[in-house]
């Protein structure tokens, strides 16, 4: 998501350069001089000595698959039938999703494929290889394009969030302040667009987080 929009920031802020480093394992790397760090997880759960943390955004979890897969594996009563579940081992919210939405739980899944990233689950779902839970940050473009379908008219707000960290007790540089303001506005616009789109197509969002 960030890579797809960072060019906007660079065009609006000539003379400022940005280096983006993506890692899989969520290491804080306090020995390196990053201006910002962005992590997903439960707010306050990431050890962050010397850093201040703020919520950047949350997302909605939606069950997605191709339209053809939905036609074959979701019956007239709105239940899964012989579906291949694609599960992100780092973010497995299937049980919670069924509990919160009231959609019939298929029971212990025999046909399951595990991945270590949501993006891999989505890539497999796009080929018709199963059904997965996608978030509105990564999955929305394919949903809007009709490549992924929403067989259930429900979404669940994430208990986790993307949080952004920077150095505590230090005044932000003009470039840092400009980046944070730009990113915050980008995220807010995205959230407004997501809410409008989901309301338009009749998706009910379930909120389970209280903070």
Secondary structure, 3 states (H helix, E strand, C coil): CCCCCHHHHHHHCCCCCCCCCCCCCCCCCCCCCCCCEEEEECCCCCCCCCEEEEEEECCEEEEEECHHHHHHHECCCCCECCCCEEEECCCCCHHHHHHHHCCCCCCCCCCEEEECCHHHHHHHHHCCCCEEEEECCCCHHHHHCCCCECCCCEEEECCCEEEEEEECCCCCCHHHHHHHHHHHHHHHHHHHHHHHHHHHCCCEEECCCCC
